């Protein structure tokens, strides 16, 4: 057992079970400005051990609350749990939005949570983590064994630029349009180990690489590798981490369902050639800049993101249906028809400025799911 990884739990859950996590931004109910009351809101939410909906945690920033579904059968069940957890946050006096960053948060308006893990992160990152809070949507898919986890990891790497484009939801930073569909993605790229890694030949190849990185960085363990996708041996999953947080739960459900279906496809329809890391990093930047207007690699050429999405949907749909996530894929169809979060934010800003944009995010976050 590698000290950098610890105990592995592949195969301990139902194969391809899903978990969905979201990092949400707390805002003042009246002004919609960042609110650094996360610890207080969590305290008012009561004892999480008594909940059935999942889990709520602090994160590095006091203006964030992380919500995590329990292990679920399908994307709809996982996101319905998040909907119930959001209701708990509201009942405790918290107002949240889902976005990659707060659109109008001032540079440096941050307070960090007083816990050892976050002290270590702040010590490592210094000014990089003192800019503005960043928030992501994470999807875990349970793996039957370590070899399957590596196969799925290798394949899902190639879907990351598309997932970024579909989920892009942070066009504004510090009150201005960044020119990017997801400014969070590029802010996060400034952190060490925040990248798309290379494919691995085997689980041993992965474990040896991780051990080397942990040793070189004097890191506590592999959870300090903030890759866009990573095997998560302690949970027995592959975790996709490349997507902006979503205010609209229908959008989060669609993204989770797409990951769910594609993960099963990669497990059951193996392939043995992979795009290089450098190609995917370039495509990731294009997706972050252009969102649904990006042209992304597919079949040896650059294709419009909606065309790449249609191909991904075609591949994922039978597997998502088998897993019970088929209906939630309607969220991807809706993104393609109506635009992603970045498009909706820009439309709201064009009609009513920053107040209208923030009101939109709050209203979306208060809608229930399931």
Secondary structure, 3 states (H helix, E strand, C coil): CCCCCCCCCCCCCCCCCEEEEEEEEEECCCCCCECCCHHHHHHHCCCHHHCCCEEEECCCECCEEEEEECCECCHHHHHHHHHHHHHHHHHCCCEEECCCCCCCCCCCCCCECCCHHHHHHHHHHHHHHHCCCCCEEEEEEECCCHHHHHHHHHHHHCCHHHHHHHHCCECEECCEECCCCEHHHHHHHCCCCCCCCCCCCCHHHHHHHHHHHHHHHCCCCHHHCCCCEEEECCCCEEEEEEEECCCCHHHHHHHHHHHHHHHHHHHHCCCCCCCCHHHHHHHHHHHHHHHHHCEEEECCEEEEHHHHHHHHHHHHHHHHHHHCCCHHHHHHHHHHHHCCHHHHHHHHHHHHHHHHHHHHHHHHHHCCCC
